[in-house]
């Protein structure tokens, strides 16, 4: 079955990087070792996950597994990681476990109360469709895309992110929502209905207009007036303050605009991805190992890192490197390699059988909320494995 663009392996923009010409610094042995370790580690995680739920993290105090229900935004990452590991290893038990967990997620195709259906359904069912060709998965995805599209407000020109905190926001849109647009782009390609990608582009354009500061860092939350489309507030929810640059938010923007250029060939999106990359790579607060603090405005030996932000960034930079040329291409590639080397070191990658079965240590979920600080996170693992798979694809060229 032909691979769908966007699910980990689509790096076709520009001339291919050639390992034989010395442009790639990491080796096939490096990638294979880390993917083999991931397969073994996830087998230990499989044994810990109860029926009817999905793994999220571990309780730092007790070491016990913390799980989530299917309606959590993180619900798709566990089966999605298993699917990548199945693609790599071709070991059927990984596919079996992934498909068992997909059964829990299927009902979310009708969930119109969340903007996160791209994370929940496209990463999971999209990869499952790509790898198995099962048309039932396509039906789930198309229904889910319609549910996501129902949250679009044409006056605002965006998909509403959250329905909570009505006392604070009227129509909040978060930078994270860029990641769910790939789902809509796919839906238009498969269905032939331009509605979905039209919504996607309008959302991306509205975000481009309002979310970014002069230095190309991003606000976390833009609150709109749903009746007029006017911007009411520019806030944060998970960053250090309203004017800070929350690390994972910057990674979402980088990944989202890189993906939007791939899917539309609109150079405005490529230019924005390059600007975001420059902001991130030129950060004076970026630690030497390339793994950012949870917010770019903070630093210090006791400030938590965010391995999840690093993994998302590495995956995005690998794709972006294929869209540019020369020194810029090399810079993105080297930055991604540096991040992957750090994440694969004992400082961040857990020994097999430890860390509750998760791959990476030292992620930060929601620091201001005192939630999931310096713990493993399922989405950190997903984007780390995706980056390894993308790098493996480069090595194979």
Secondary structure, DSSP 8 states (H G I E B T S, - for coil): ----TTSS----SSS---GGGT---S-HHHHHHHHHHHHHHHHHHHTT--TT-EEEEE-TTT--EEEE-TTSTTTTHHHHHHHHHHHHH--HHHHHHHHHHHHHHGGGGG--S-STHIIIIIIIIIHHHHHH--HHHHHHHHHHHHHHHTTEETTTTEE------TTT-SSEEEGGGGGGHHHHHHHHHHH--THHHHHHHHHHHHHHHHSB-TTS-B-SEEEE-TTT--EEEEE-SSSSSTTS-BHHHHHHHHHHHHHHHHHH--HHHHHHHHHHHHHHHT-TTS-TTS--BSBTT--STTS-B-HHHHHHHHHHHHHHHTTS-HHHHHHHHHHHHHHHHHHTSTTTB--TT-GGG-SB--EEEETTTTEEEEE--HHHHHHHHHHHHHHHHHHT-
